[in-house]
């Protein structure tokens, strides 16, 4: 039996055939595609200004994919600084909210975050 994979997509009335299956055509809901990046980030959150370092692995107009050195709880609002590595501009800064977490090995985690406000 084929494995089903769920995506965050919209469906149109178009149909396509995949291996003999007649399925609705799916396309991504985002206005802009996710861009794959590999840039260092710093998250600052909480009343005691805790810092977590990591890597931004992808970015879209409304969200970020991050790989962090420590777990940040779902629902936490964070100030994020994305460093360009060139030292020719200040870092991109935004207020984000952690939406989901995928634990990885050795205490690291993959995080999905929504951009609430550009700073």
MOLINQUI-V769841 format. One record per run of one state. SS is the DSSP state (H for helix, E for strand, L for the rest). FROM is the first residue (numbers start at 1). TO is the last residue. If there is no record, write none. Layout:
# MOLINQUI-V769841
ss=SS from=FROM to=TO
ss=SS from=FROM to=TO
This chain:
# MOLINQUI-V769841
ss=L from=1 to=8
ss=E from=9 to=18
ss=L from=19 to=20
ss=E from=21 to=28
ss=L from=29 to=34
ss=E from=35 to=45
ss=L from=46 to=49
ss=E from=50 to=59
ss=L from=60 to=62
ss=E from=63 to=68
ss=L from=69 to=76
ss=E from=77 to=82
ss=L from=83 to=91
ss=E from=92 to=103
ss=L from=104 to=104
ss=H from=105 to=107
ss=L from=108 to=108
ss=E from=109 to=118
ss=L from=119 to=119
